[in-house]
Amino acid sequence: MATLGFRTANKRYKRLFWPMIAIYVAVIFGAKWLFDEDTAPLWLRIACAIATTAPIIGCIWAGLRMTYETDEYTRARQMRALAEGGAIIACAVFLVGFLQIFEVIGPVDVFWFGPAYFAAFGLASCRTIFGKTV
Amino acid sequence: MNNILRILRTERGWSQAELADRLDVSRQSVNAIETGKYDPSLPLAFAIARLFERGIEEIFDDGLSVSKAAE
């Protein structure tokens, strides 16, 4: 993927990111409104899960594309934050997994590792902004 | 690596944001280069040199040229 420069990469990011967020919010509320947990058939449950995940994949794609296309310093910072966020979550997954294996804790919803990754990425981004950079 | 980017920029009365705009990089990039936190790639160094109509070695100094001259 070619480098386009900071401005163009940012524009392309926003052009994809905000519609995806809007779709995500609409699907979340739509599904909540349509969905009856007791009577919903399996196909509808699967369709809701896919429809909610699709815009998230779109947002992740927008972020990755921006990282590849933006200027070199921003890219280096983003890559570092992505890697550090991933490392934090990998550690958390192992810790929670072993806590479960050794029967310290009960079942944990896997779902929360997704938002936790974005939180870890955000924290790592702040560290690269305010701390010593690349 | 040391550089005189801040001096060149202020000589022209440009803000970091203005310089970033001219180079099509983020303002944070300009700040990181000026403060020596980040060394630009060769293409970006050339772009900076072209913008200020100077040679790359006039703007960036890796500290080796001085020690080489002293030898």
N, CA and C atoms of all chains as a GROMACS GRO file, in nm:
protein
  615
    1MET      N    1   0.084  -0.120   0.000
    1MET     CA    2   0.000   0.000   0.000
    1MET      C    3   0.088   0.126   0.000
    2ALA      N    4   0.060   0.215  -0.092
    2ALA     CA    5   0.148   0.332  -0.108
    2ALA      C    6   0.125   0.435   0.002
    3THR      N    7   0.230   0.506   0.038
    3THR     CA    8   0.217   0.616   0.132
    3THR      C    9   0.154   0.735   0.060
    4LEU      N   10   0.050   0.792   0.122
    4LEU     CA   11  -0.020   0.902   0.056
    4LEU      C   12   0.007   1.036   0.122
    5GLY      N   13   0.066   1.033   0.239
    5GLY     CA   14   0.085   1.157   0.315
    5GLY      C   15  -0.021   1.169   0.422
    6PHE      N   16   0.007   1.252   0.520
    6PHE     CA   17  -0.077   1.263   0.640
    6PHE      C   18  -0.219   1.309   0.608
    7ARG      N   19  -0.231   1.415   0.528
    7ARG     CA   20  -0.364   1.474   0.502
    7ARG      C   21  -0.455   1.376   0.428
    8THR      N   22  -0.406   1.320   0.318
    8THR     CA   23  -0.489   1.229   0.238
    8THR      C   24  -0.526   1.106   0.318
    9ALA      N   25  -0.428   1.051   0.390
    9ALA     CA   26  -0.453   0.930   0.469
    9ALA      C   27  -0.560   0.958   0.575
   10ASN      N   28  -0.550   1.076   0.638
   10ASN     CA   29  -0.649   1.114   0.741
   10ASN      C   30  -0.789   1.127   0.683
   11LYS      N   31  -0.796   1.192   0.564
   11LYS     CA   32  -0.926   1.211   0.498
   11LYS      C   33  -0.988   1.075   0.466
   12ARG      N   34  -0.906   0.986   0.410
   12ARG     CA   35  -0.957   0.853   0.372
   12ARG      C   36  -1.002   0.776   0.496
   13TYR      N   37  -0.930   0.795   0.605
   13TYR     CA   38  -0.964   0.727   0.731
   13TYR      C   39  -1.102   0.774   0.780
   14LYS      N   40  -1.118   0.907   0.786
   14LYS     CA   41  -1.245   0.961   0.838
   14LYS      C   42  -1.362   0.924   0.746
   15ARG      N   43  -1.336   0.922   0.615
   15ARG     CA   44  -1.442   0.890   0.518
   15ARG      C   45  -1.496   0.748   0.538
   16LEU      N   46  -1.413   0.660   0.588
   16LEU     CA   47  -1.459   0.522   0.612
   16LEU      C   48  -1.501   0.500   0.757
   17PHE      N   49  -1.424   0.561   0.850
   17PHE     CA   50  -1.446   0.534   0.992
   17PHE      C   51  -1.584   0.580   1.041
   18TRP      N   52  -1.621   0.705   1.013
   18TRP     CA   53  -1.746   0.759   1.069
   18TRP      C   54  -1.871   0.690   1.015
   19PRO      N   55  -1.878   0.662   0.882
   19PRO     CA   56  -1.995   0.584   0.836
   19PRO      C   57  -2.003   0.446   0.903
   20MET      N   58  -1.886   0.384   0.924
   20MET     CA   59  -1.885   0.252   0.989
   20MET      C   60  -1.937   0.261   1.132
   21ILE      N   61  -1.897   0.366   1.202
   21ILE     CA   62  -1.944   0.386   1.339
   21ILE      C   63  -2.096   0.408   1.340
   22ALA      N   64  -2.143   0.488   1.242
   22ALA     CA   65  -2.287   0.515   1.232
   22ALA      C   66  -2.364   0.385   1.206
   23ILE      N   67  -2.310   0.303   1.116
   23ILE     CA   68  -2.374   0.173   1.087
   23ILE      C   69  -2.373   0.086   1.212
   24TYR      N   70  -2.262   0.086   1.283
   24TYR     CA   71  -2.247   0.006   1.405
   24TYR      C   72  -2.354   0.044   1.508
   25VAL      N   73  -2.368   0.175   1.530
   25VAL     CA   74  -2.466   0.223   1.628
   25VAL      C   75  -2.607   0.185   1.584
   26ALA      N   76  -2.635   0.206   1.452
   26ALA     CA   77  -2.769   0.172   1.399
   26ALA      C   78  -2.797   0.023   1.416
   27VAL      N   79  -2.698  -0.061   1.385
   27VAL     CA   80  -2.718  -0.206   1.395
   27VAL      C   81  -2.737  -0.248   1.540
   28ILE      N   82  -2.657  -0.191   1.629
   28ILE     CA   83  -2.666  -0.226   1.772
   28ILE      C   84  -2.808  -0.196   1.824
   29PHE      N   85  -2.853  -0.072   1.797
   29PHE     CA   86  -2.986  -0.034   1.847
   29PHE      C   87  -3.097  -0.110   1.773
   30GLY      N   88  -3.076  -0.128   1.641
   30GLY     CA   89  -3.173  -0.202   1.560
   30GLY      C   90  -3.188  -0.345   1.610
   31ALA      N   91  -3.074  -0.409   1.636
   31ALA     CA   92  -3.076  -0.549   1.681
   31ALA      C   93  -3.141  -0.560   1.818
   32LYS      N   94  -3.110  -0.464   1.901
   32LYS     CA   95  -3.167  -0.465   2.038
   32LYS      C   96  -3.320  -0.453   2.030
   33TRP      N   97  -3.363  -0.370   1.934
   33TRP     CA   98  -3.506  -0.343   1.918
   33TRP      C   99  -3.576  -0.463   1.855
   34LEU      N  100  -3.511  -0.526   1.754
   34LEU     CA  101  -3.570  -0.638   1.681
   34LEU      C  102  -3.562  -0.769   1.758
   35PHE      N  103  -3.454  -0.780   1.831
   35PHE     CA  104  -3.413  -0.908   1.886
   35PHE      C  105  -3.491  -0.944   2.013
   36ASP      N  106  -3.554  -1.060   2.009
   36ASP     CA  107  -3.618  -1.110   2.130
   36ASP      C  108  -3.540  -1.235   2.172
   37GLU      N  109  -3.468  -1.224   2.284
   37GLU     CA  110  -3.375  -1.329   2.324
   37GLU      C  111  -3.441  -1.467   2.339
   38ASP      N  112  -3.568  -1.467   2.375
   38ASP     CA  113  -3.635  -1.595   2.400
   38ASP      C  114  -3.682  -1.664   2.272
   39THR      N  115  -3.718  -1.583   2.172
   39THR     CA  116  -3.781  -1.644   2.053
   39THR      C  117  -3.698  -1.633   1.925
   40ALA      N  118  -3.591  -1.554   1.928
   40ALA     CA  119  -3.514  -1.531   1.804
   40ALA      C  120  -3.456  -1.662   1.751
   41PRO      N  121  -3.479  -1.691   1.620
   41PRO     CA  122  -3.421  -1.815   1.564
   41PRO      C  123  -3.269  -1.803   1.550
   42LEU      N  124  -3.206  -1.918   1.531
   42LEU     CA  125  -3.059  -1.922   1.524
   42LEU      C  126  -3.004  -1.835   1.412
   43TRP      N  127  -3.071  -1.842   1.293
   43TRP     CA  128  -3.020  -1.765   1.179
   43TRP      C  129  -3.020  -1.616   1.210
   44LEU      N  130  -3.120  -1.568   1.287
   44LEU     CA  131  -3.127  -1.426   1.319
   44LEU      C  132  -3.016  -1.388   1.418
   45ARG      N  133  -2.989  -1.479   1.509
   45ARG     CA  134  -2.880  -1.454   1.605
   45ARG      C  135  -2.746  -1.442   1.532
   46ILE      N  136  -2.726  -1.535   1.437
   46ILE     CA  137  -2.600  -1.534   1.360
   46ILE      C  138  -2.593  -1.407   1.274
   47ALA      N  139  -2.706  -1.372   1.212
   47ALA     CA  140  -2.710  -1.252   1.126
   47ALA      C  141  -2.680  -1.127   1.209
   48CYS      N  142  -2.735  -1.119   1.329
   48CYS     CA  143  -2.710  -1.003   1.417
   48CYS      C  144  -2.563  -0.995   1.455
   49ALA      N  145  -2.506  -1.111   1.488
   49ALA     CA  146  -2.364  -1.114   1.528
   49ALA      C  147  -2.275  -1.068   1.413
   50ILE      N  148  -2.305  -1.117   1.290
   50ILE     CA  149  -2.224  -1.078   1.174
   50ILE      C  150  -2.244  -0.931   1.140
   51ALA      N  151  -2.370  -0.886   1.145
   51ALA     CA  152  -2.401  -0.747   1.110
   51ALA      C  153  -2.336  -0.649   1.209
   52THR      N  154  -2.320  -0.690   1.333
   52THR     CA  155  -2.257  -0.601   1.432
   52THR      C  156  -2.106  -0.604   1.418
   53THR      N  157  -2.054  -0.720   1.378
   53THR     CA  158  -1.908  -0.732   1.366
   53THR      C  159  -1.857  -0.663   1.239
   54ALA      N  160  -1.937  -0.666   1.132
   54ALA     CA  161  -1.892  -0.613   1.002
   54ALA      C  162  -1.843  -0.467   1.012
   55PRO      N  163  -1.920  -0.374   1.073
   55PRO     CA  164  -1.868  -0.237   1.081
   55PRO      C  165  -1.743  -0.225   1.169
   56ILE      N  166  -1.730  -0.313   1.268
   56ILE     CA  167  -1.608  -0.311   1.350
   56ILE      C  168  -1.488  -0.349   1.263
   57ILE      N  169  -1.510  -0.451   1.178
   57ILE     CA  170  -1.402  -0.491   1.085
   57ILE      C  171  -1.369  -0.373   0.993
   58GLY      N  172  -1.475  -0.301   0.950
   58GLY     CA  173  -1.454  -0.183   0.865
   58GLY      C  174  -1.370  -0.078   0.936
   59CYS      N  175  -1.398  -0.054   1.065
   59CYS     CA  176  -1.321   0.045   1.142
   59CYS      C  177  -1.176   0.001   1.157
   60ILE      N  178  -1.157  -0.128   1.183
   60ILE     CA  179  -1.020  -0.180   1.198
   60ILE      C  180  -0.945  -0.166   1.066
   61TRP      N  181  -1.014  -0.196   0.956
   61TRP     CA  182  -0.954  -0.182   0.824
   61TRP      C  183  -0.917  -0.035   0.798
   62ALA      N  184  -1.007   0.057   0.834
   62ALA     CA  185  -0.980   0.200   0.815
   62ALA      C  186  -0.855   0.241   0.893
   63GLY      N  187  -0.844   0.192   1.015
   63GLY     CA  188  -0.729   0.226   1.099
   63GLY      C  189  -0.600   0.169   1.044
   64LEU      N  190  -0.606   0.044   0.998
   64LEU     CA  191  -0.485  -0.018   0.943
   64LEU      C  192  -0.442   0.052   0.814
   65ARG      N  193  -0.541   0.082   0.729
   65ARG     CA  194  -0.511   0.149   0.603
   65ARG      C  195  -0.447   0.286   0.629
   66MET      N  196  -0.503   0.358   0.728
   66MET     CA  197  -0.446   0.488   0.762
   66MET      C  198  -0.302   0.473   0.810
   67THR      N  199  -0.280   0.370   0.889
   67THR     CA  200  -0.145   0.346   0.941
   67THR      C  201  -0.046   0.320   0.827
   68TYR      N  202  -0.091   0.243   0.726
   68TYR     CA  203  -0.001   0.214   0.613
   68TYR      C  204   0.021   0.337   0.525
   69GLU      N  205  -0.083   0.423   0.514
   69GLU     CA  206  -0.076   0.531   0.416
   69GLU      C  207  -0.025   0.664   0.471
   70THR      N  208  -0.024   0.678   0.602
   70THR     CA  209   0.010   0.808   0.660
   70THR      C  210   0.160   0.834   0.656
   71ASP      N  211   0.202   0.948   0.713
   71ASP     CA  212   0.345   0.980   0.711
   71ASP      C  213   0.424   0.886   0.802
   72GLU      N  214   0.553   0.882   0.781
   72GLU     CA  215   0.638   0.778   0.843
   72GLU      C  216   0.640   0.784   0.996
   73TYR      N  217   0.641   0.904   1.052
   73TYR     CA  218   0.649   0.915   1.197
   73TYR      C  219   0.518   0.867   1.262
   74THR      N  220   0.405   0.911   1.205
   74THR     CA  221   0.275   0.868   1.256
   74THR      C  222   0.262   0.717   1.244
   75ARG      N  223   0.309   0.663   1.130
   75ARG     CA  224   0.302   0.518   1.109
   75ARG      C  225   0.385   0.444   1.215
   76ALA      N  226   0.506   0.493   1.239
   76ALA     CA  227   0.592   0.427   1.338
   76ALA      C  228   0.527   0.429   1.476
   77ARG      N  229   0.465   0.544   1.509
   77ARG     CA  230   0.398   0.556   1.640
   77ARG      C  231   0.279   0.462   1.650
   78GLN      N  232   0.201   0.459   1.542
   78GLN     CA  233   0.081   0.373   1.540
   78GLN      C  234   0.120   0.225   1.551
   79MET      N  235   0.222   0.186   1.472
   79MET     CA  236   0.264   0.046   1.474
   79MET      C  237   0.311   0.007   1.613
   80ARG      N  238   0.382   0.098   1.676
   80ARG     CA  239   0.432   0.071   1.811
   80ARG      C  240   0.315   0.054   1.910
   81ALA      N  241   0.216   0.143   1.896
   81ALA     CA  242   0.101   0.135   1.986
   81ALA      C  243   0.021   0.007   1.961
   82LEU      N  244   0.006  -0.030   1.831
   82LEU     CA  245  -0.065  -0.154   1.798
   82LEU      C  246   0.008  -0.275   1.859
   83ALA      N  247   0.140  -0.275   1.847
   83ALA     CA  248   0.218  -0.387   1.898
   83ALA      C  249   0.211  -0.392   2.051
   84GLU      N  250   0.224  -0.277   2.115
   84GLU     CA  251   0.221  -0.274   2.261
   84GLU      C  252   0.082  -0.312   2.314
   85GLY      N  253  -0.022  -0.261   2.245
   85GLY     CA  254  -0.159  -0.298   2.283
   85GLY      C  255  -0.180  -0.448   2.272
   86GLY      N  256  -0.131  -0.505   2.160
   86GLY     CA  257  -0.142  -0.650   2.139
   86GLY      C  258  -0.067  -0.728   2.245
   87ALA      N  259   0.051  -0.680   2.282
   87ALA     CA  260   0.132  -0.749   2.383
   87ALA      C  261   0.062  -0.748   2.519
   88ILE      N  262   0.003  -0.634   2.554
   88ILE     CA  263  -0.068  -0.622   2.682
   88ILE      C  264  -0.185  -0.721   2.686
   89ILE      N  265  -0.260  -0.726   2.574
   89ILE     CA  266  -0.377  -0.815   2.570
   89ILE      C  267  -0.335  -0.962   2.568
   90ALA      N  268  -0.225  -0.994   2.498
   90ALA     CA  269  -0.175  -1.132   2.497
   90ALA      C  270  -0.140  -1.174   2.640
   91CYS      N  271  -0.076  -1.085   2.715
   91CYS     CA  272  -0.041  -1.114   2.855
   91CYS      C  273  -0.169  -1.137   2.937
   92ALA      N  274  -0.267  -1.048   2.913
   92ALA     CA  275  -0.393  -1.058   2.988
   92ALA      C  276  -0.465  -1.190   2.956
   93VAL      N  277  -0.463  -1.230   2.828
   93VAL     CA  278  -0.529  -1.355   2.788
   93VAL      C  279  -0.463  -1.474   2.859
   94PHE      N  280  -0.329  -1.475   2.862
   94PHE     CA  281  -0.259  -1.584   2.930
   94PHE      C  282  -0.290  -1.585   3.079
   95LEU      N  283  -0.288  -1.468   3.140
   95LEU     CA  284  -0.314  -1.460   3.284
   95LEU      C  285  -0.454  -1.510   3.317
   96VAL      N  286  -0.552  -1.458   3.242
   96VAL     CA  287  -0.691  -1.499   3.267
   96VAL      C  288  -0.706  -1.649   3.239
   97GLY      N  289  -0.644  -1.697   3.131
   97GLY     CA  290  -0.650  -1.839   3.096
   97GLY      C  291  -0.594  -1.927   3.207
   98PHE      N  292  -0.478  -1.891   3.260
   98PHE     CA  293  -0.418  -1.972   3.366
   98PHE      C  294  -0.498  -1.962   3.497
   99LEU      N  295  -0.553  -1.843   3.522
   99LEU     CA  296  -0.638  -1.828   3.641
   99LEU      C  297  -0.759  -1.922   3.631
  100GLN      N  298  -0.809  -1.940   3.508
  100GLN     CA  299  -0.921  -2.032   3.487
  100GLN      C  300  -0.875  -2.178   3.503
  101ILE      N  301  -0.759  -2.210   3.441
  101ILE     CA  302  -0.707  -2.348   3.448
  101ILE      C  303  -0.684  -2.389   3.594
  102PHE      N  304  -0.631  -2.295   3.673
  102PHE     CA  305  -0.604  -2.327   3.813
  102PHE      C  306  -0.725  -2.299   3.904
  103GLU      N  307  -0.838  -2.279   3.838
  103GLU     CA  308  -0.966  -2.266   3.906
  103GLU      C  309  -0.970  -2.156   4.012
  104VAL      N  310  -0.904  -2.045   3.977
  104VAL     CA  311  -0.910  -1.927   4.065
  104VAL      C  312  -1.034  -1.845   4.031
  105ILE      N  313  -1.062  -1.837   3.900
  105ILE     CA  314  -1.179  -1.760   3.855
  105ILE      C  315  -1.268  -1.849   3.768
  106GLY      N  316  -1.390  -1.805   3.752
  106GLY     CA  317  -1.487  -1.878   3.670
  106GLY      C  318  -1.478  -1.833   3.524
  107PRO      N  319  -1.579  -1.864   3.444
  107PRO     CA  320  -1.580  -1.825   3.303
  107PRO      C  321  -1.574  -1.673   3.285
  108VAL      N  322  -1.503  -1.630   3.181
  108VAL     CA  323  -1.493  -1.487   3.148
  108VAL      C  324  -1.541  -1.470   3.004
  109ASP      N  325  -1.623  -1.367   2.980
  109ASP     CA  326  -1.672  -1.343   2.844
  109ASP      C  327  -1.555  -1.301   2.753
  110VAL      N  328  -1.532  -1.381   2.649
  110VAL     CA  329  -1.422  -1.353   2.554
  110VAL      C  330  -1.443  -1.216   2.488
  111PHE      N  331  -1.569  -1.176   2.473
  111PHE     CA  332  -1.603  -1.050   2.407
  111PHE      C  333  -1.519  -0.934   2.459
  112TRP      N  334  -1.496  -0.929   2.589
  112TRP     CA  335  -1.434  -0.811   2.650
  112TRP      C  336  -1.288  -0.792   2.613
  113PHE      N  337  -1.226  -0.895   2.555
  113PHE     CA  338  -1.087  -0.878   2.512
  113PHE      C  339  -1.078  -0.783   2.393
  114GLY      N  340  -1.186  -0.773   2.314
  114GLY     CA  341  -1.188  -0.680   2.200
  114GLY      C  342  -1.179  -0.536   2.246
  115PRO      N  343  -1.279  -0.490   2.326
  115PRO     CA  344  -1.270  -0.353   2.379
  115PRO      C  345  -1.142  -0.330   2.460
  116ALA      N  346  -1.099  -0.434   2.532
  116ALA     CA  347  -0.976  -0.420   2.612
  116ALA      C  348  -0.855  -0.394   2.521
  117TYR      N  349  -0.857  -0.455   2.401
  117TYR     CA  350  -0.746  -0.430   2.308
  117TYR      C  351  -0.745  -0.284   2.265
  118PHE      N  352  -0.864  -0.231   2.234
  118PHE     CA  353  -0.870  -0.091   2.192
  118PHE      C  354  -0.826   0.002   2.305
  119ALA      N  355  -0.866  -0.034   2.428
  119ALA     CA  356  -0.823   0.046   2.544
  119ALA      C  357  -0.671   0.040   2.560
  120ALA      N  358  -0.615  -0.080   2.544
  120ALA     CA  359  -0.469  -0.096   2.556
  120ALA      C  360  -0.397  -0.020   2.445
  121PHE      N  361  -0.455  -0.024   2.324
  121PHE     CA  362  -0.398   0.051   2.212
  121PHE      C  363  -0.401   0.201   2.242
  122GLY      N  364  -0.513   0.246   2.299
  122GLY     CA  365  -0.526   0.388   2.334
  122GLY      C  366  -0.423   0.429   2.437
  123LEU      N  367  -0.404   0.347   2.538
  123LEU     CA  368  -0.306   0.377   2.644
  123LEU      C  369  -0.165   0.380   2.585
  124ALA      N  370  -0.137   0.281   2.499
  124ALA     CA  371  -0.004   0.276   2.436
  124ALA      C  372   0.018   0.398   2.347
  125SER      N  373  -0.090   0.444   2.279
  125SER     CA  374  -0.079   0.564   2.195
  125SER      C  375  -0.045   0.685   2.281
  126CYS      N  376  -0.111   0.696   2.397
  126CYS     CA  377  -0.084   0.808   2.487
  126CYS      C  378   0.062   0.805   2.533
  127ARG      N  379   0.111   0.684   2.558
  127ARG     CA  380   0.250   0.672   2.603
  127ARG      C  381   0.346   0.720   2.493
  128THR      N  382   0.314   0.688   2.368
  128THR     CA  383   0.404   0.731   2.260
  128THR      C  384   0.391   0.881   2.234
  129ILE      N  385   0.275   0.938   2.270
  129ILE     CA  386   0.260   1.083   2.250
  129ILE      C  387   0.334   1.158   2.361
  130PHE      N  388   0.311   1.114   2.486
  130PHE     CA  389   0.365   1.192   2.598
  130PHE      C  390   0.501   1.143   2.646
  131GLY      N  391   0.535   1.019   2.612
  131GLY     CA  392   0.663   0.966   2.656
  131GLY      C  393   0.769   0.984   2.549
  132LYS      N  394   0.879   0.918   2.565
  132LYS     CA  395   0.987   0.921   2.464
  132LYS      C  396   0.936   0.848   2.340
  133THR      N  397   0.950   0.912   2.225
  133THR     CA  398   0.893   0.853   2.104
  133THR      C  399   0.996   0.768   2.030
  134VAL      N  400   0.957   0.720   1.911
  134VAL     CA  401   1.045   0.630   1.834
  134VAL      C  402   1.174   0.699   1.795
  135MET      N  403   2.033   1.264   1.628
  135MET     CA  404   2.089   1.350   1.524
  135MET      C  405   2.045   1.495   1.549
  136ASN      N  406   2.140   1.587   1.540
  136ASN     CA  407   2.105   1.728   1.558
  136ASN      C  408   2.057   1.787   1.426
  137ASN      N  409   1.976   1.890   1.437
  137ASN     CA  410   1.933   1.958   1.313
  137ASN      C  411   1.896   2.103   1.342
  138ILE      N  412   1.889   2.181   1.236
  138ILE     CA  413   1.857   2.323   1.253
  138ILE      C  414   1.718   2.354   1.197
  139LEU      N  415   1.633   2.254   1.200
  139LEU     CA  416   1.499   2.269   1.142
  139LEU      C  417   1.420   2.380   1.212
  140ARG      N  418   1.428   2.384   1.343
  140ARG     CA  419   1.352   2.487   1.417
  140ARG      C  420   1.398   2.627   1.375
  141ILE      N  421   1.531   2.643   1.361
  141ILE     CA  422   1.585   2.774   1.322
  141ILE      C  423   1.534   2.813   1.183
  142LEU      N  424   1.544   2.719   1.089
  142LEU     CA  425   1.499   2.746   0.952
  142LEU      C  426   1.350   2.780   0.947
  143ARG      N  427   1.276   2.707   1.028
  143ARG     CA  428   1.130   2.729   1.029
  143ARG      C  429   1.096   2.867   1.085
  144THR      N  430   1.158   2.901   1.199
  144THR     CA  431   1.124   3.030   1.262
  144THR      C  432   1.176   3.147   1.178
  145GLU      N  433   1.285   3.125   1.106
  145GLU     CA  434   1.335   3.230   1.014
  145GLU      C  435   1.228   3.270   0.914
  146ARG      N  436   1.151   3.171   0.873
  146ARG     CA  437   1.046   3.196   0.774
  146ARG      C  438   0.913   3.233   0.839
  147GLY      N  439   0.911   3.232   0.970
  147GLY     CA  440   0.789   3.269   1.042
  147GLY      C  441   0.679   3.165   1.034
  148TRP      N  442   0.717   3.041   1.012
  148TRP     CA  443   0.617   2.934   1.000
  148TRP      C  444   0.595   2.868   1.136
  149SER      N  445   0.474   2.828   1.160
  149SER     CA  446   0.445   2.747   1.279
  149SER      C  447   0.478   2.601   1.244
  150GLN      N  448   0.480   2.518   1.347
  150GLN     CA  449   0.504   2.375   1.323
  150GLN      C  450   0.394   2.318   1.232
  151ALA      N  451   0.271   2.366   1.255
  151ALA     CA  452   0.158   2.316   1.176
  151ALA      C  453   0.174   2.355   1.029
  152GLU      N  454   0.222   2.479   1.004
  152GLU     CA  455   0.241   2.525   0.866
  152GLU      C  456   0.348   2.442   0.796
  153LEU      N  457   0.458   2.417   0.868
  153LEU     CA  458   0.564   2.336   0.808
  153LEU      C  459   0.514   2.194   0.782
  154ALA      N  460   0.438   2.141   0.878
  154ALA     CA  461   0.383   2.005   0.862
  154ALA      C  462   0.294   2.000   0.738
  155ASP      N  463   0.216   2.105   0.719
  155ASP     CA  464   0.128   2.114   0.602
  155ASP      C  465   0.208   2.112   0.472
  156ARG      N  466   0.317   2.188   0.470
  156ARG     CA  467   0.399   2.195   0.349
  156ARG      C  468   0.469   2.063   0.319
  157LEU      N  469   0.499   1.988   0.426
  157LEU     CA  470   0.568   1.860   0.406
  157LEU      C  471   0.470   1.743   0.398
  158ASP      N  472   0.342   1.773   0.422
  158ASP     CA  473   0.237   1.671   0.427
  158ASP      C  474   0.268   1.562   0.530
  159VAL      N  475   0.307   1.609   0.647
  159VAL     CA  476   0.325   1.518   0.762
  159VAL      C  477   0.245   1.576   0.879
  160SER      N  478   0.239   1.503   0.989
  160SER     CA  479   0.166   1.554   1.105
  160SER      C  480   0.251   1.657   1.179
  161ARG      N  481   0.184   1.745   1.256
  161ARG     CA  482   0.257   1.844   1.335
  161ARG      C  483   0.348   1.774   1.436
  162GLN      N  484   0.302   1.660   1.486
  162GLN     CA  485   0.383   1.584   1.582
  162GLN      C  486   0.514   1.537   1.518
  163SER      N  487   0.508   1.508   1.387
  163SER     CA  488   0.630   1.466   1.317
  163SER      C  489   0.734   1.578   1.320
  164VAL      N  490   0.686   1.700   1.286
  164VAL     CA  491   0.777   1.815   1.284
  164VAL      C  492   0.836   1.837   1.423
  165ASN      N  493   0.750   1.830   1.523
  165ASN     CA  494   0.797   1.849   1.662
  165ASN      C  495   0.900   1.743   1.700
  166ALA      N  496   0.873   1.618   1.663
  166ALA     CA  497   0.965   1.510   1.700
  166ALA      C  498   1.100   1.525   1.630
  167ILE      N  499   1.098   1.573   1.505
  167ILE     CA  500   1.225   1.593   1.432
  167ILE      C  501   1.302   1.710   1.495
  168GLU      N  502   1.229   1.818   1.522
  168GLU     CA  503   1.295   1.937   1.578
  168GLU      C  504   1.359   1.909   1.714
  169THR      N  505   1.292   1.828   1.794
  169THR     CA  506   1.344   1.802   1.928
  169THR      C  507   1.442   1.683   1.931
  170GLY      N  508   1.468   1.628   1.813
  170GLY     CA  509   1.566   1.519   1.805
  170GLY      C  510   1.514   1.385   1.853
  171LYS      N  511   1.381   1.375   1.871
  171LYS     CA  512   1.324   1.247   1.916
  171LYS      C  513   1.312   1.150   1.799
  172TYR      N  514   1.308   1.203   1.679
  172TYR     CA  515   1.287   1.118   1.561
  172TYR      C  516   1.377   1.166   1.448
  173ASP      N  517   1.445   1.072   1.386
  173ASP     CA  518   1.528   1.104   1.268
  173ASP      C  519   1.448   1.069   1.143
  174PRO      N  520   1.430   1.166   1.053
  174PRO     CA  521   1.347   1.138   0.934
  174PRO      C  522   1.416   1.041   0.839
  175SER      N  523   1.334   0.977   0.755
  175SER     CA  524   1.388   0.889   0.652
  175SER      C  525   1.456   0.975   0.546
  176LEU      N  526   1.528   0.911   0.456
  176LEU     CA  527   1.597   0.984   0.350
  176LEU      C  528   1.499   1.063   0.261
  177PRO      N  529   1.386   1.002   0.217
  177PRO     CA  530   1.292   1.081   0.135
  177PRO      C  531   1.240   1.206   0.207
  178LEU      N  532   1.210   1.193   0.338
  178LEU     CA  533   1.159   1.310   0.410
  178LEU      C  534   1.271   1.412   0.431
  179ALA      N  535   1.391   1.365   0.457
  179ALA     CA  536   1.505   1.456   0.472
  179ALA      C  537   1.528   1.534   0.342
  180PHE      N  538   1.513   1.465   0.229
  180PHE     CA  539   1.527   1.533   0.098
  180PHE      C  540   1.416   1.636   0.080
  181ALA      N  541   1.295   1.598   0.120
  181ALA     CA  542   1.181   1.691   0.106
  181ALA      C  543   1.206   1.817   0.190
  182ILE      N  544   1.260   1.799   0.310
  182ILE     CA  545   1.291   1.914   0.398
  182ILE      C  546   1.400   2.000   0.334
  183ALA      N  547   1.503   1.933   0.285
  183ALA     CA  548   1.615   2.006   0.223
  183ALA      C  549   1.567   2.086   0.102
  184ARG      N  550   1.479   2.023   0.022
  184ARG     CA  551   1.426   2.090  -0.098
  184ARG      C  552   1.342   2.211  -0.058
  185LEU      N  553   1.261   2.194   0.046
  185LEU     CA  554   1.173   2.303   0.090
  185LEU      C  555   1.254   2.424   0.135
  186PHE      N  556   1.364   2.399   0.206
  186PHE     CA  557   1.444   2.510   0.258
  186PHE      C  558   1.561   2.546   0.165
  187GLU      N  559   1.567   2.479   0.052
  187GLU     CA  560   1.672   2.504  -0.048
  187GLU      C  561   1.812   2.498   0.014
  188ARG      N  562   1.833   2.392   0.088
  188ARG     CA  563   1.963   2.367   0.152
  188ARG      C  564   2.003   2.222   0.125
  189GLY      N  565   2.130   2.192   0.150
  189GLY     CA  566   2.174   2.053   0.142
  189GLY      C  567   2.132   1.979   0.268
  190ILE      N  568   2.114   1.849   0.256
  190ILE     CA  569   2.073   1.770   0.373
  190ILE      C  570   2.174   1.785   0.486
  191GLU      N  571   2.304   1.782   0.451
  191GLU     CA  572   2.407   1.788   0.556
  191GLU      C  573   2.414   1.927   0.620
  192GLU      N  574   2.357   2.027   0.554
  192GLU     CA  575   2.352   2.160   0.616
  192GLU      C  576   2.244   2.164   0.725
  193ILE      N  577   2.142   2.082   0.708
  193ILE     CA  578   2.029   2.082   0.803
  193ILE      C  579   2.050   1.978   0.912
  194PHE      N  580   2.097   1.860   0.872
  194PHE     CA  581   2.112   1.750   0.969
  194PHE      C  582   2.260   1.723   0.995
  195ASP      N  583   2.290   1.699   1.121
  195ASP     CA  584   2.427   1.672   1.160
  195ASP      C  585   2.428   1.550   1.252
  196ASP      N  586   2.496   1.444   1.206
  196ASP     CA  587   2.499   1.322   1.288
  196ASP      C  588   2.611   1.326   1.392
  197GLY      N  589   2.686   1.438   1.394
  197GLY     CA  590   2.792   1.453   1.494
  197GLY      C  591   2.921   1.385   1.453
  198LEU      N  592   2.920   1.312   1.342
  198LEU     CA  593   3.040   1.240   1.301
  198LEU      C  594   3.131   1.326   1.215
  199SER      N  595   3.070   1.419   1.140
  199SER     CA  596   3.151   1.502   1.051
  199SER      C  597   3.250   1.586   1.131
  200VAL      N  598   3.210   1.634   1.248
  200VAL     CA  599   3.297   1.716   1.334
  200VAL      C  600   3.412   1.631   1.387
  201SER      N  601   3.379   1.510   1.436
  201SER     CA  602   3.483   1.425   1.493
  201SER      C  603   3.578   1.374   1.384
  202LYS      N  604   3.525   1.352   1.262
  202LYS     CA  605   3.609   1.309   1.149
  202LYS      C  606   3.708   1.420   1.114
  203ALA      N  607   3.658   1.544   1.112
  203ALA     CA  608   3.742   1.658   1.077
  203ALA      C  609   3.853   1.678   1.180
  204ALA      N  610   3.820   1.645   1.305
  204ALA     CA  611   3.917   1.663   1.413
  204ALA      C  612   4.031   1.560   1.406
  205GLU      N  613   4.001   1.444   1.343
  205GLU     CA  614   4.103   1.336   1.339
  205GLU      C  615   4.224   1.370   1.253
   0.00000   0.00000   0.00000
